[in-house]
């Protein structure tokens, strides 16, 4: 949870112009695209594979993409001070 709060607070820390509407649109579009891809993988495993992914596992995979992006953002901010 800390990483998500840090991303939100760091958005106001930079001098670059920031658009809340554009950021919200990007978040919604990327979340939808990730859901479509995970849904297609879920459907393919249901139809073509003997081992199917459950719906709860598909939701976990979708959420893991969100967390992965937040953690990578935090790591990049940590690297900035090293160079």
N, C-alpha and C positions, 0 to 999 in steps of 0.2 A: 504494500500500500504506500510505503514511503516513496518508492520510485515514481509512482503516478503523481503524487503530490509535488515531488521535485520537478517533474516535467511541466506541470501546470504553473508552478511558481517561476521556473526559469524562463518561461516564454516572455515574461515581462522584464527580464534582466538584460535583454539584448537591445541595442539601439536600432536594429532593423525594423522596418514597419511590420506590424502584426495585425492580421485580420482575423477576428474571431469567427466571422461567417465562413471565410475560406477554410480555416482550420476545422471547423465543424463539418463542412461539406466533405473535406478530405477524409476525416474520421469516419463519416457515414459511408462514403463510397468504398473505402478500403475495408471496412467491417463487412459490408455487403459482399464485396468481391471475395474476401476470405471465406465467408459463409457459403458462397456458391461453390468454390473450389473444394472445401471440406465436404459439402453435400454431394458433389460429384464423386469424390473418392469414397464416401460412405455408400453411395448407390452402386458403384462399381464393385466394391467388396461384397455387397449383398448379392449381386447378380453373378459375378464371375469367380468368386473365391469360395473355398470351403470354410475359411475362417472369416466371419463377418465382424465388422466393427459395430458395436452397439451405439445407440443414440447418445448415451451419456459419454462414451468415449469420443464420439465426434464433437460434442460440445466442449469437451476438455481439450481436444486438438485445436479447435477454433480459439479458445481462450488462451492457449499456450502461445499462439502467434502474437497476441496482444501483449502478453508478458515479455516475450522475447524482444519485441521492439522497444519496450520501455527499459529493459535491462541493457540492451545495446546502446541506447541513448545515454544512460547513466555512465556506462563504461567509456564512451567517447568523451564525455565531459571530464572524466578522471584522467584520460590520456592527454588532454589539452594542456594541463599543467606540467607534463613531463618533457615537453619539447620546447 
